[in-house]
Amino acid sequence: MALTTHPPLRFHARPPALAAAFHRGLPPRRARLRLCRCADAGKAQAQAQARRAYPYDEIEPRWQAHWEERRTFRTPDIGEGLDTSKPKCYILDMFPYPSGAGLHVGHPLGYTATDILSRFKRMQGFNVLHPMGWDAFGLPAEQYAIQTGTHPKITTARNIDRFRTQLKSLGFSYDWDREISTTEPTYYKWTQWIFLQLLKRGLAYQAEVPVNWCPVLGTVLANEEVIDGVSERGGYPVIRKPMRQWMLRITSYADRLLEDLDDLDWPESIKEMQRNWIGRSEGAELEFCAVDQEGHDLGAILTVYTTRPDTIFGATYLVVAPEHVSLPSLTSEGQRVHVEEYTEVAARKSELERTELQKEKTGVFSGSYAKNPATGEIIPIWVADYVLASYGTGAIMAVPAHDSRDHEFALKYELPIIKVVSPPNGNCDPEEAYADDGIMINSSSSSSGLNINGMLSQDAALKVTDWVESNGFGKKKVNYKLRDWLFARQRYWGEPFPLIYLDDTNEMVPLSENELPLTLPELDDFTPTGTGEPPLTKATDWVKTTDFLTGGPATRETSTMPQWAGSCWYYLRFMDPKNSSTLVDKAKESYWGPVDIYVGGAEHSVLHLLYARFWHKVLYDIGVVSTKEPFKCLINQGLILGEVEYTAYRDNEGRWISADSGSSLADCYQEKVSADKITKVGDHYVLKDDPNIRLNARAYKMSKSRGNVINPDDVVSEYGADSLRLYEMFMGPLRDSKTWSTGGIEGVHRFLGRTWRLVVGAPLPDGSYKDGTMATDDKPTFEQLRVLHKCIARWDTQPKSVIDSFVLLLAPFAPHLAEELWFRLGHSQSLAYEQFPEAKDEYLKESEVVLPVQINGKTRGTILVDKECSGDDAFEKAASDEKLSKYLDGKVIKKRIYVPGRILNVILDQQKAMT
């Protein structure tokens, strides 16, 4: 891509914040007013100029405009010039949600890493697909619309514009021609199409399920959106309420989701999280007959699931979930009031709260009993919220001697505890539950004929399972913690379901594919209805429709899809974003799939990735995609924490108290101390004025409430995008959490300034820079080439010997500066597709080594010698060395020990030297 000829650039010292405002489109007066908010604007500008190591504020907007005008990073389609004989690399960032807060400096961490890799792969000759888009449906935009009366479409577009501007200001090489948003009808047409395919295959269905209902928000919330009984967003009360909802049968793919994890290049911790979420277990379903206190049959069977059928003789009570469908019939009249009160309280808790191991176990007796099929004994049926209706059968047999939760519950309510498993070595704490395998004891019954005494636990489990199957008391069962995906939200801002219900029969009828997309109607009132009905019910003209086939009256589905829906398959649409006839062209998917590198936060390690894998496997089964998995390699970037905060303590009289004073700090109040008033002594921080006062030093996650958010716009204004990019990459390993330090970015900025001056030269007296560079046509020396090629082999080093190659090495990290230097070096094309330098072995070999020199066994210095240097030559060089010669002059040498390339040890004759 040839560069446009332009007049010689003269870079001058414009205040960085003002320059950044110019290229963001702010009027100069507004930009100056922003600077004048400082107490001393002139001083602030002078300080900023002093930190300005090179004219990044003119270089960066110039090259960003160049890339955009020439669509430098556009990846051509197959059939439009893409050379498919070249290797491909699909590098993808996790779909961002464009919040109103914009970016903070933690967001660009992953984006910078993927951009560096994308630029590097292009320079290696790969076809690179590196797109960006927006996961823009969801609750935050709808809540903002309710609060302000602004349509979510407007705020979403505004937020996207801000995100896009911020990302472009950082010089990321996205192919913006492929930009997509989940809120565009041309996109969610295909989200709706996928739902219809799921429906056709019986993978989408409706069911009455207990959900987390938030009356204030007027919507169903996922378990992860409920914390301590209130909504994560807004802190509103949440209750458990049965509702008819759309579900996706992800459990049908549980085994494949589990098995295919083994082939993925993902962090093992993330794969283990998914395995635990799927939670495959093998056990048995056992049937207990419900009876009254006298043992009379109540005509009901209670089925429980257990992974330890070997412990059936230790089952001393049953527990059912508060939502269990049989609970009303199992509750005696004497206990009904207590049971109803308990279930009402349980309905206000999330599943995560109820299953927390540390929480105190609570429950209530149902008033009914059951008969243990193995022992024939009558045992009570209790109701407790630590049992979930969504797992297994919603009922368990409690074996308190061998399960910690059951043990805690039995102790609290004085229920029997019968030990039936003995550790192999016979040693266990009698006050605790023993949950491991062992040898069966107290496990036989003459009435049932079952005897497993003396057997190992695993063998006993198999025998019990065979026994219950042969006697009609149960069966072998594989179970999963994974639940079917609740796929409906009572919200406005989401994808409409492509369904209608016939008014005369209430039959559900899917729309035909040629009726897609079914677009959202315009609404002015997004507030909850208060009845549980979704906001879309207010769009009466849209809700009331006709059946396409019969012309009869019909009603549309008024729930919308969850935010997860659009983000399940966006990686496919990036391959073919403008296709109106199919979700993705087969040839394009076959070439680009799967995603080679997928980078995002660990907070998406379960649900988003699990749901995307599920949809991908369905699409694989119906022939839309050619791979079994969507993401080949997954990388989770760590957090960037705010700057370290220093906290000191004062007593009631205002005296400083050291942070290591222990319990005496309880009566003290905390005080933040600025960094310029502290110093580090050893591993601790202390006051400069009183080193006896130790402080607490800690970095916190960036948040508005702490006031420690660093806005990348400000950093770009002060130091430039290249400085921010390079600093974030050199803070530490990508996967680790790191602490922001303004001092650190200043150091990186100075390095880029030295690079600029190395190539361009020092500024002229008026502050501008001359045209061109300091580079000459002189042939590089062997030593210069050797240093350069060592740099190529270890590309995070910083040599300055051979300018062209050095600039290419720098380009993925600091692309704006590199492009400017490349242009000044006389090149007529962008370096974006130049060949990345390759190291040559002949320049990597060390011809010289640093040789330690010892005198009488004590190291006194080093000398630089040829690798093949002889002992005599090494001694001669040591003797002529200014530092070493003072140890040898006038001395008698007794012996020389020389190990080539390792050491020279000169042994002096101390007696003769003394005479």
N, C-alpha and C positions, 0 to 999 in steps of 0.2 A: 504494500500500500504506500504509494509515493506521498511524501509530505508536501504540503502546499508551500511554495516559496513565500517568504514574508520578510518585511524589513528587519534588520538586526534588532534583536531584543535588548533593551537596556533595563536591567533589573534595579529598582530603587527601593529604598527602605520605607515602604508603606507600613503603617501600624498593622500588625497581623489580624487583629479583630476586625478592623475596618476593611481590610482586603477580603477577608472571609465573608463579610457582609455583602460586599460587591458581588461575589460570585454566587451568593445565595439569593441575590435579587433584592436586598434591602436598600432603600434610598440612603445615600451617604449621610444625610442629616440624622436619620434614625440610628445608623450605625455609630455615629459620633456620640449621640445621646446615650447609647448603651455603654460606651466606654466611660462617659462622664459620671456614671453611677458610682464609680470609685471615689473615695474621699479626695484623692489627688490624681486626677485623670492624666495630667502631664507626667507625673512620676510613674504611673502605671504603664503609660505608653513607652517611656524611656526604658523601663525594666524589660518590657516585652521586646523592644528592639535590640536590647543587649543580648537577649537570649536567642535572637533570630540568627541562626548560624549560616543560613543560605536563603535565597529568595523563593522558598517553597510556595508562598502565597500567590505568586504569579505563575510559577511552573505548573502547579497542580491543576488549577482550573483550565489552563491552556490545554493540557494533555487530556483531561476529562472531556473537554469539548471536542478535541480531535478524535478520540475513540468513538464518541457518540455520533459525530457527523459522518464518519467513515464506516460505522458499524464494524469496528475492528474485530470484535469477538463474536460476531454472528457465525453460527454453525450452519452451513448449507444443508438442505434436505437431501435425502437420497433421490437421485434423478435431477438434482439442481446443482451438480458440481461436487458433491461429496465423494471423495475417493475411498470407497469401502474396502480397498485392498490394504489400506493403512490400519494399524491397530486403533481401537477406540478406548476411551476412558470416560465413563459417566460419573461425574463428581457432583454430589447433591448435598445441600444443606437442608436440615429439617424445616418444613414449611413454617414460617413465622406467622404468629397472630399479630396484626398491625394495631397495637394498642395506642391509645391517645398519648401515652407518656413518651413514645418514641424509643430510641435506642439509648442504653447506657453502655459504658465501655466494656462491660462483660459480653454483650451481644457480638461485637465484631471478632471475638476470639476465634470461634469456630469458622466464621465467614472468612477471616484472614487466612486461616490454615488451608481451607479449601481453595481459596483464590491462588495462594502460592503454589499449591499442587497443580492447579489447572494451568497456570502460566508455565510451570516447569514442564508439564506433559506436552503442551503445545510446542514448546521449544525442542522437545525430544522427537517431534514428528507424529504425535498421536492426534487423531480426531477427538476433540474434547467437547463434551456436552456439559455445560455448567450454567443451568438456568436458575431463575428466581421467580417466586409467586407468593400468593397470600392465602392463608387459611382464615378467611375473614367472616364466616358465620359464627354465631355464638352468643352467649349470655351477656358478656360485658357491653357490647354495642347496644343490645336491646335494653339493658338497664339504664344506660346513658340516655337512650331515646325516651324512656319513661320519665327520667328525672328532668330532662331539658325540653322535651317536646320536639326534638330534632329527629328526623327520620334516620334509622340506622344506616340506610344506604348513603346518606350524605356524610355522616361522621366516618363511616368506613372508607369512603373515597378520599376524604381529607387525611385520614390516618395513613392510608396507603401512599398518598402523595408525599407525606412527610418521611415515611420509612424509605421510599424510593430515593428521595433527595439525599437522605443521610447515607444510604448505601453507596450511591454514586459519588458522594464527596470523599469516600474512602478508596475510590479507584478499583472497586471490585470488577472483575472481568466477566460479568454475567452476560449471557445472550438475552438482552431485553426484548428481542423480537418474539421470544417464547414465553413472555410473562403471562401468567394466568391468575385468576382469583376464583375461589370456590363460590363466590356470590354471583358470578356471571351466569345467566341462563344458558349460554353456549357451553359452559362447563358443567353445571349441575344437570343438564340434560342427560349426560352420561352417568352421573351418579344415580339418577332415577332409573336409567336403563339397567345398571347393575342390580339395583333393587328388584326390578322385574325378573331378572334372571334368577336371583335368589328365590323369589316367590315361585317361579315355575318349577324349581327343583325341590320344593318343600323345605327350603332353608329359611324362609320367613313365615312367621305365623303370629297369631294373636293369642294372648293368654292373660288371665287374671293373676296378677302378681303383686306382692307387697313391694311398694316403692318408697323412696325417700321423697316425701311431698313437702314442699315449702310453700305455705299459703301466701306469704308476702311476695315471694318471687313468682308465685303462680306456676311453678314448673316442677317436674321430677328432676332430682339430682342424683348423679352417680355417687357411689359410696365414697369416692375420693374427694367429692365436693362437699362432704359433710364432716365437720370437726366438732367433737364434743356436743353433739346434738343440735348444732346450728350450721347454717350455710357458710361455706368458706368465703363466699362473696357477700358481704353485708352483715353477716352474723345474725341471720334471722332463724327463728325456731323451725325445726324440721321434725315431721312425724312420719311414722310408717303407716301407709294406707294402701289397701288393695285397689288396683286400677287395671283396666283392660288396656294392654299395651302391645305394640309390635315388638317381636323378639326375632333375633337371628340365631339359628341353630349352629353356633360355633362349636358346640360340643361334639357335633358329628365329625369334626376335623381334629379333635383333641389328640389322637394318636399321631397323626401326621405332623401336627404342629410340634409335638414333642420329639419325634424321631428325627425330623429334618434339621433340628437345631445342631446336631452333631457335625454337620457339613459346613456350618457357617463360620466365617472368620470374624467372630464377635468376641468381646471380652467375656471371659468365662463367668464373671459375676453376673452379667446381664443374662446370659443363657440360663444360669441357675435360678435367677429371679423368675424367668418365664417358666422353667420346669416347676418351680414351687407354686406359681399361679395356676398352672394347669393341674398340678397336684394329683397325678395318677396314683391310685392305690388299689391293691387287690385284697379282697376280703369276702364277706358273706352277708347276705340279707337273712335275718332270722325273724321268725314270726312268733309273737307272744299273744296269747288269748287274753282279752280284757275280761276281768271278773270283778264282782263286788267283794266286800270285806269277808263274806262268808264263802267265797269261792264260786258263786253262781255266775254262769257265763252271761256276759252282757251282749253277746252277739257281734262283737267287734274284734278285729285282728289288728294289732299294732306291729308294723314291720320296722325293724331297726337295721341299720348298716353298721358293721364293725370290721375293722382290720385285724382284730384279735379274737376270732371265734374260739381259740383255745382257752380263753378266760371265761367262758360262759358259766361255769360253776361259781365264779366270783361275782356274778351280776346280782346285786342286792336291791336295786331299784331301777326304774326306767325314767328317762327324762324326755319330754316333748317340747318343741319350740312353742313360744307363745302364739305363733301364727298357724300352728298345725291344724289341718282341716278337720281332724277328728276331735279336737279339744272340747268343743261344746258338748258333744255326746259323751265324752269321758268325764266331764266335770259333774260331781254330785251336787245336789241342791244345797247341801250344807256348806260347800266350798265355793259356790258360784260367785258370790260377791267378791271374795278374796281373789279368785282367779281373774275375774274381769278387771279388778283394780290393777292387778299385776300386769296384765297384757296391755292395758292402756299406758302404763309407765314405760313398758318395753317398746311400745310403738314410737316413742319419742327418741329412741337411741338408734344410732347407725350400727351397721353390722360390725364395723371396725371397733367401735366402742364395746360392743357386746362380747366380742371374742378376745379382747385384750387380756393377756395372761395375768397381768398384775392387778386387775380390778377385783374387788370383792365379789364373790359369787352370791347371787340371790336367787330365790325360787319360792314356789308355793305348792302345796300338796293339792292334787286334782280331786281327791276324794275317791279315786278308783284304784284298782290293782290289776296285776297281770300275773299269769302263771309262767314260771320259768320252765321251758320245755325239757331242759336237761335234769333239773332237780325236782320238778313238780311243786316247788314252793311258791307261795303267794308273795309277791313283792309290790311295793307301792309305785304309783305313777306320779311323778312330779312335773312341774312346769318350771323351766329355767331359761333365761335369755342367753346363756352361753351356748345353747344349742340353736342352730339356725335352720329355718324351714328350707332354705335354698341349698343346703348341703345334705347329701345322702337322702334319707327319707324324712328328715326333720325330727327324727327320734333316735335315741341311743339307749343301749343297755349300759348302765353305770357300773363300773368295776373299780370301786374306790381304793382297793389295795394296790392297783396297778395303773392308775391314771391320776396325775396330780390334780387336775380340775375336779374330777369325781371325788378324790380324797378330801380336798378342801371343802367341798359341798357336804360330804357325809359327816365330817367333823362338826360343821356348823349346825346341821340339822339332826345330829345324833342318829345317823343311819348305820346299819351294820357294815362292817369291813371284814371280808373273808379273804385271806391270802391263799392264792391257788398256784402261784409261780414262785419257785425257789431259785435264787441265783446259783449258777454252777458251782461256785466256791462256798455257798451257804451263807455268805456275809452280806448283810444289807441293814440299813437303818430301819428299825421297827416303827419309827415315828414318821417315816416318809413312804410315799408310794414307790414301788419298784416297777419300772416301766419297761425293762429290757426282757429279752428272752431268758429262758431257764428250763428247769425241770418241773413238770406238773405235779402238784400235790392237792389234796382235798378235792379231787376231781373225779368222783365216781358216784353212780346212783344205781341201786338195784331195781328201782321202779322204771327207769328209762332204759336200763341196760347199757348205758354209756359209761365207759371207764377209760380215762386217759392218764391215770396216775403213772408217774415214772417216765413218761414220754417227754422228749424235747418239744419245746413250744411249737416249732414249725411243723413237726410231724403231727402233733396234737391238733393243730389248726386244720390240717388236711383231713384228719379223721373226723373232727366235728362237722366240717363242711359236708363230707360224704354222708354222715349220719343224718343231718338235717334234710339233705336232699332225698335220701331214701325213705325218710319218715314223713315227708311232706311238711317240714317245719321251716323250710327256707331253701336257698340256693347260693352257689358261688356267684360273686359279683365283682366287676371292675368298676371303680368309681372315680370321679374327678372332682376336684375343688372348683374347677372352671365351671362357670354358669353360662347359660345362653345369654347372648348380648341383648340387653334392654335397649331397643333401637327407636324409641320415640321420646320426644320432649314436648311439653305443653308451652311452646314458645312461638313467637312470630318469626324471628330472624333465623331461619333455617330452610333446608330444602323441603318443599312440599312432597308428600307421598303421591305417586301417580296412581291413585285409586279413587273409586267412587262406590257408594252403597245405594242399591236400588231402593227407592222409597217404599215400594209395595211389598218387597220380600226381605229387605235388609241384606240381600246378598252382596258380597264384596266382589267388585269387578275391576280388574286392572285396566289401565288405559292401554291402548295400542301404542306400539313404538312410534308410529308416525304422528301421534298426538303430543309427543315430547318436544321441548320441555314444557311441563306444567309450571308456569311462572307464579311467583308470589303476587298476591294482589296488593295494591297500594292501601295502606292503613294510616290513619291519623292517631288512633288510640291503641297503644300497645299494652296498656295496663292489664294486669290479671283480671279475669272475670269474677274471681271470688268463689266460683262454683266448681272449679277444677276443669272447666271447659277451656280449651286453648284460646288465645286472642284471635285466631283466624275465624272463630265462629262469628265475630263481629262483621266480617266481610260477607254479608248475606248474599249479595249478588254473585259473588264468587263461589260460595259454598253450595248454593242451589244451582244445579246444572241438569243436563240431560244425558242419558245413556247414548253413546255414539252409535250403537248397533240397533237399539229398539226405539230410540227417541223418547223413552219414558223418563219420568222425573227421577232425579238421583241427588245424592248429597256427597260432597267431597270429604275425604279424611282431613281433619283439622289439626292434628298433631303434626309436628315437623321432625325431620331427621336430626340426630345429634351432631355436634360439631365434628366428631370423629369421622363422619361419613365422607366428607369431601377430602379429608387428608389421607384416606385409605389408599388412594390410587393416583394421586397427582403426579407421581414420578413417571407414570405411563403417559399422561397427557403431555408432559414436557417433550416427549419424543415426537409428538404429532399434534401440536396445539391448535392448528387451524382446521383440522379435518371435521367436516360437518356430517359425513356419511357413516363414520365408524369411530369407535372409541380410540383406536390406535391402528395404524397401518401395519400389517403383518411383517412386511420387509423391514420397516423402521424398528419395530419392537425386536425383531430377530437380531438386528445389528446392534442396537444400543443396550438391550437388556442382558443381564440385570444391572442395577446400579452397582458400580464398582466400589465407590467410597461414599458412605453415608455418615454425615457428621451432625451431632445434635446433643442436647442435654440428657443426662441420665434420668431425668424426671419422666421421660417418655419411654423408659426401658421396658415397660410392660404393656400398657393398654394400646397405645398407638401402634407399636411394632407388632403386637399380637393381632390386632384387628386388620392391619395392612397385610400381614402374612395370610390370614384367613381369606380375605377377599382375593388375594393373588392366587391362592390355590384353587378357589372356585373358578376364577378366570382361566387358569391352566386346564382345569377339567373340561371347560367348554370350548377350549381351543383359541382363546383370545391372546394368551401369552405362551411363550415357548419355554419358560423356565419355572422350576418349582418354587423358587424363593425370589423375593423382590430385591433384597439388599445383600450383596456379597460380603462386604466388609463394613463393620460398624465401628465408629469411633465416638466416644462420649467425651466432650471437652469438660474441663473442670470449671469451677466458678472463679471469677475475679472478685475478691473481697475489697471492701473499702480500705482507705489508708489506715494504718495502725492508730488506734486511739489510746492515749495514755491517761490513766485514772489514778489520782492520789486520794488520800483520806485525811480528813481533819476531825479533831474531837470537838466537843461542844464549846471549847474555849478558842477554837480556831487554830490550834497547833497541829502541825503535820504529824501524822501517824504512819509509820512504815507499813507497807502492804503485807509484810511477813509477820505481823504482830498477832495473828491468829484470832482468837475469839474476841479480843478487845475491839476489833473492827465493827462489831455488831452495833455499837453505840455511835459510830462515826458517820459522817456524811461524805459523799463522794464529790470529787471535783475534777473536771477535765483539765489537763495541762497541755499546753502547746508544745510541739516538738522542739522548738528552739530553747526550751527551758529544761530539757532532760538530756542525759548522756547515758551511754551504756558502759557498765562495769562488769566484766565477765559475761555471764548469761543473763544479767538483770539490768533493768533501767532504773536510774535514780535521778533525783533532782540535782541540777548543776550546782545550785547554791547550798545544798545539804546532801552529800552523797550517802548519808546514813538513812535517808528516806527512800525506800524502794517503792516503785509504782507497778501497777498492773498494766500490761501492754497486750492489746488484743485487736484483731481485725474482724469486722462484722460484715455479713452479707449486705450488699448495697440495697437501701430502701429509702423511700421518701421520708418515712417516719424518723429514721436516724439522721437524715440530712447528710448522708455520705455518698450520694449518687454522683458519679462523675459523668458528665454529658460529653459524648465524643465530639459534638459540635465545638465545644469550648477547647478541647484538646487539639482538634484540627486547626482551629483558629490560632492557637498559641504556638503549636509546634509543627503542624502539617500532618497530612494523612500518612505519609511514608514513615514518619517518626512513630506514630501510633501503631501502625502495622508491625514495624520492626520490633518495637518495644514489647508488644504483646506476645510475639513469637519467642523473644529471648527472656521472658519472665520465668520460664520453667517448662517442664513437660506439658503438652497439650492437655492430657487427661487429669493433671493435678490441679487442685485449688491453689490460687496464688493471691498475693496481696498487692494492691495497687500502690505505686510509689511515684510521686511526681518527680522526685530526684532521679529515679531510674530513667524516665522518659527524657529528661534533660540530657543525660549521658548519651543516649541513642541519637538524639537530635544533634549533639556536638559531633558525633561520629559521621553523620551524614554531611555535616558542614565541612569536616575535614576532607571527605570524599569529593565534595564539590570543589574545594580549593585545590585539591590534588590535580584534578582534571582541568579546571577552568583557570585557576590562579587566584591570587589575592584580589580584593576589590580595588577599584581605582579610587583616587582621592575624593571623587564626588559620590562614592558609595555604589556606583554601578560596576558592572563586570564587562571585560572586553569580549568581543566575539570570538568564537572558536574555542580552542583548548590549548593546554600546555604540551600536549602530546607531540612527539617528533616522529620523523620517519626513520630514525636510527634503528639499526638492528639490535634487538634485545640481547643481552649477554646470556650465557648459559645459566648463570646464577639467577637472573631474573626469570628465565623460563622455568627453572627448577622450582622456585617459590610459587610461580603461577600455577603450575600443574599440581603442586601439593595442595594449593587452595581448591582446585577443581575436585581433587579426590576427597577433601574434607571441606565441603562447601559452606561451612559456617565460620571459616577463618576470614581474615581481613587483610589480604595482600594488596599492594597498590603498584605493582611493577608493570604489568602489561595492560594498558587501559581498556582496549576493546573487549578482551575476554573478561576482565574484571567487571565491566559494566553489564555484560551478559549474565554474569554470576549474580550480580546484585538485583537484576531486573525482577524476578518473582517476588522479592521482598519489598523493594522500594521502586515500584514501576514508574512513578512520575519522574523522579530524579534520573533514573536510568534512561528513560526515553529522551529526556532533555540532553543528557550527556551524549547519548548515541547520535542524536541529531547534530550536536556541536562537533562531534568527531567526524562529521562529513557524510553520514549515511543518509540515503534518500528514502528509506523505508522504515516503518515501525519495526522495533525489535521483537514484537510479540510472537512472530513465527520464525525468528532466527534460530539457527542450530545452537542448542545449549552446549557449552564447551565440554569436551571429554578429556579426561586425564590420560597422559601418555606415560607409560611405565619408565621410559628412559630418563624422564625428568623427576621421577619419584624416588630414585635411588640416591641415598646419601653418599656423597663423595668425601665429606668431611665429618668428623665426629668431635664431640666435646670430651676431652680426656681429663679425668680427675688426677691431680698430682698430689701424692703424699710425701711428707718428709718424716722419716721414722714412724710411719704408720698413721700419721695425723694429716688429714687433708688440709692443704694450705692454699689451693687454688685450682684452676682448670686452664687448659690450653686447647686451641682448635688445631687439629692435625688431620692430614689425609687418612682415609680409612686404611690404606695399605702402608702407613708410616712404620719405619723400622724403630727399634728401641733406641738406637743412637740418635736418629733424627728427632725423636720425641724428647730425649734428654737435652739435646742441643737447643730445642725450642723452649723447654722449660727453663734452662739456664739463662736464656736471653730475655725471659719474661721479667718485666720490672718488679712485679709483686713477688715472684718466686725466687728471683736471683739473690735476694737478701738472705734467704735461708741457706744458699749454697756457696756464696762467696767466701773464700778462705777456709772452706771445710774439706775434710778428707772423706771421700766416698768409700764406704766399705762394700756396698753391694747395691745393685739396681735390679728391681723386679718389674718386669714389663709384661702386661697382658694386652695384646693388640686390641684396640678399640674399647678396652675396659678400664685400665688403670696403669699408672706409673708410680712406683714406690721407691724412693731413694733412701737408703739406709746409710747414715753418717757414722764414721768412726769417732765417737764422742771423746775418747781418751786422747787420740792424736789431735783432734780439733782443739782440745783444751790446752795443749802444750805450746 
